[in-house]
Amino acid sequence: MNHLNKWAAAALITALLMTGCSSSAGGQTLTSGDGDVQMTFPSDWNPGSGAELNVSGPKDDKAVMVNSVPKTDMADDIDLNGFMEVMKGSFSNQYQLFRMYEIQDVTIDSLPGKQAEYTGMLDKDLIHGILTIVDQGDHFYQILAVTPDQKFHSTKKELFEIIKSFKIVQAKPASGAGAQSPTDAKVKLASSDESMELTVTGQWEQMNVKEVDIQAVDTATSSVLFVLGQDYNNESSLDQYYQFIVDNRLTDMENLTITKPVKLTVGGHPALQFEVSGKVTTNGMNMAFLITLVDSPKQYVRIMFGAPQSSMDKLRDGFAEAVLTYTEKE
């Protein structure tokens, strides 16, 4: 995954694989795998994977991604203004020195929308993007165009023309769209010191975050993974650590539902596994997390797989299987 796609994937977490291509007078018209959206790109742009549409310029110095979010995965009664605030908050958490410029009303494919330029640092790169959101009725569509800041002035006209070509070919169902099924590809993820490791199935891309031992995202299934180690306290028990997590580490969620913890063994060590669902206050999404707490000889380990609530039933078994691959070097 090149830098541009990482910039986009870090902020946009919903996706379907892109397939389908036809030529047009303005270049090439690309259609999402389920046939719901299409856009027109210059003929030398290259389609990729990991989003409903994910297309990069010939030198990988510019990219456009399209994703959708079912309103059933969002807080009740959210509108375009609210969703733009959600996106703004999500971006500000991902990018350093983030700045969003004037938000404007736009009409895309005869549908109401909002649009704003933004800049920010990610992986030591200063990027310049255009975020456009469209209200389809049952879904919000996100159109994200990104390029290095120094190339934005010479590229912006082309990017805006691509955004204007966005069309919804057929509407998705109001609910149940969820994430696509994960692929069979195996991906090994490890902490920076290689002391912690697990294997996941799907299109996972690892992110480098200092505060987290392992962080990854699978845009094809709208999934996230966090693995965090915490210093071992001989005077505490796994049950006490579970209560600490429930009392102190779920404060950014509302309307919580927490399942009863189940005992299991992970990497030869005792563990507790439970599921949490509710609204994430920082982004307004209705999410579910499969959380596993592992009591290893040197630390407690928290393994968290997250996905939109509407997708968890499809993804839960795969998350649980990945947890069982976790190993730790003593």
N, C-alpha and C positions, 0 to 999 in steps of 0.2 A: 504494500500500500504506500503510495507516494505521499509527500507532505500535504498536498492539497486535499487529498481524500481523507487523511487523518484530521485535518482541520475541520472538515465537514462532519466526519463521523463522530468527532468529539462532542458536537453540539446536537446532531440529529440522530435520534435513537430508534426511529421506526423505519422499516424497510421491506421491500420485496425485490427479487432479482429482476434485472432488466433483460428483456429479449425483444426481438422483432425490430426490423429496420427496413425502411423503404426510401427511395430517393425522391427528392422534390426539387422544384426550381430553385429554392433557397438553400439547398444542401441536402441533408438527410433527415428524415423524420423518424424518430425513435419512439417506440411504444413500450410501456411497462409489461412485465410478464403476464399479468392478469388482464391486460388490455384496457385498463381504466384511464390512463393518461398518456399523452404524447407531447413531444416538443420537437422543434426543428433546429438543427445544429449545422454549422459549416461542415462540408464534406470531409475535412481533414481532422475532425474531432473523433475521439476514440471512446466507444462505450465500455463501461466496466461493470463491476458487480457491487453488491452491498447496499443498494437503494432501489426504490421504484424506478428511478432514472439516475444514473451516475455516469457522467460523460466528461472527459478531460480533453483539453486542447492538445495539439500535436506535440508540444514540448513539455507537457505535464506542468505548465505554468499557469493554468487556469482550469477551473472545474465548475460544473453545475450539478447539483443533486436535488432530487425531488423526493419527498416523503409525505406520508399522511398520518394523521392521528385521529382515531375514532373519537367522537365527542363522548361516547360512553366511557372512555378511559380518562376523561377529564372531570373536573369539579362541575357540579350542576350549574346550569344557566351561564356558562362562560361564553363571552362574545369575542369579537375580533380584538377589541381593546384589551380584554383580559388575557387572551392568548398571546398577544404581542408582549405583554408584560411578563408572561411565563417564559417566553423565548428569551427576552432580554435578561431576565434573571438567570436562566440556564447558561447563556453565553458569558455573562459576567463571572460565573463560577468557573468556566473553562478557560477563559482568556485572561492573561495579565494585561493591565493598562487598557482594559476594555472601554470603548466609547461608542455609543450609538448616536447617530445624528438625527435630524428631524424626521419624525415618522409621518408619512403622507398617506392619504387615501388613494387607492388605485382601483381600477377595474380590469380584471384579467379573465378572458373567456366569458365576458358578460357577468362575472361574479364579483361581489365586493371583496376588497382586500386591503392590506396595509403593507407599506414598504419603507425600508430604511437602510441606509448605508451604515457600516460600522467598521471599526478598526480594533485590532488587539494583537497581543503577542502570544504565540503558542510554539513550544519547542524552539525558542529563541528566534522565531521568525515573525516579522511584522506583516500582518496580512490585512487586506482590505476586502470587505464582502458586501454583498447586497442580500438582505433578507426580505423575502416577500411571502406573506401568508394570505391564503385564499379561503373563504368560507363557502364550502360546497353545500352545506346544509346538515349532513350527518357527519362530515369530516372537516377538519382543517388540513389544508395542504401547505407544506413548507417548501419554498423554492429558494435554494441557497447557492449563490454564485460567489466564488472566492478567487483571489489572485494575490500575488505579492504586492505590497503597497506601492512599490516603485513602478509597477507595471499597470496599476489600476487606470491611470489617466488614458493610456493608449488602448486599453481593453474595454472600458466601461460601455462604450456605444454597442459593441458586439454583445456584451453580456446582457444589456437591457433589451436588445432585440430578441435574444434567445428567450428571456423571461416572458416577453410579450407573446411568444408563440405557444405558450402553455395552453393545452386544451384537455378537458375531461371528456373522454370518449364514451364511457359508461360509468354510471354511479355505482359505488360500492354499497353493499347492504349496510343498514344503519348500525348493526352490531354483529359481532361474530367474525369480523374480518380477521382480527388477531394477527399473529405473526405467522409466517410460513413455517413449514416443518424444517427443522435443522437438517443440514447435509450430514453425510457420513464421515466427512473429513475429520481427522484427529489432529488436535493442536496441543502441543505441550507448552505450558506456561510456567515460569519460574521467577522467584524473587531475584533481585539484583545480585545478591550474594550466592544464589543457587542453593540456598539451604531449604527452601520451600518449593514444592513443585506439585502440579496436578495436570491431568489431561482432560481437555474438553472436546466436545464434538460440535462442529459448526464452522462458521466463518469468523472466528474470534480474532481480534487485533488487540495486542497488549499495549497499554498506555504507561508511560513512565511518570509516576506520581510519588514524591518523596514520602508523603504521609501514609502511604499504603504499600504493603509488601508486594502484592500482585493486584493490578487493576486491568480489566479487559472489557471490551464491548463487542457484541455481535449485532451489527446493524440489521442483518437479515432476519433476526428473530426478536429484535427490540430488547435484547437482554444485556445485563451488566453483571460483572463479577468483581467482588472485593475480597481480598484475603489479608487479614491483619493479625499480627502476633502481638501479644501483650505479656509483659514480664510475669513470670510465675511467682506466686505467693504460696509458700508451703502451708500457711495458716488458713488458706481459703480452700473451698471445695468447688467442684464443677457446678454443683447446684447453686452455690453462692455466686459464682461467675455468671450463670444464667440469669439470676435475679438482678445482678448488677446491670447486665445488658438491657433487660426489659425495663428497668427503672430509669436508666441514664442514657441509653444510646438510641432510643426510638422517639426522642422528643420532637423530631421534625415530621412526625406523622400524626394525622387526626383520624378519628373514627376507627380506632385500631381493633382488629380481630387477631388474637394470638392463639394458635393451637397448642394443645398439651405437648410438652417435649417428649420425644421418644429416645430411648437409649440405644446406641449402636456403637460399633467399633470402627474407627477410621485410622488406617496406617498402624494398626496394632494398639491404638490408644483409645481409652473411653471417650465417648462423645455424646452430646445431646443435640437433637435436631427438631426444629419446630418451624412453623410458617407464620409470617406476619403479613397482614394486608391492611390497606387504608389509603388515605389521601396524603401524598407528600406535599407538605406546605410550601416547600421551596419552588415547586414547579407545577402544582395543581394536578398532577397525574394520580390516578388510582392505580397503585402498584401492589405487587405481592412479592415477598422475599422468602426464599428458603434459606434458613440460617442454621449453620452447624457449628457448634462449639466443641473444640477438640482439646483434651487435657493431655498435652505431650510432656515429656520429662522436664523441659526447660521453659515452657511458656504455655499460655492459653492461646488458641488460634480460633479466629472467627472467620468462617467461610460464608459469604453472602452471595447468593444468586438472586437477581431481581428481574422482573418483567412486568408489563402491564397486566392487570388482573385478568383481563379477557384472554390472555395468552398462557397463563400459568398452567392450566390443565393439560395443555399440549406439551409443555416444556418441563414439567415437574420431574418426570422419570429420568430425563436426560441429565438434569441438574443433580439429582440424587446419585446417579451413576458416576458423574464426574467427581463428586465429593469423595467417593470411595477410592479414587485413584490418588488422593493426596498423600504425599510422603514428605518426611522431614529428616534432614541430616542432623544427627545429634552431635 
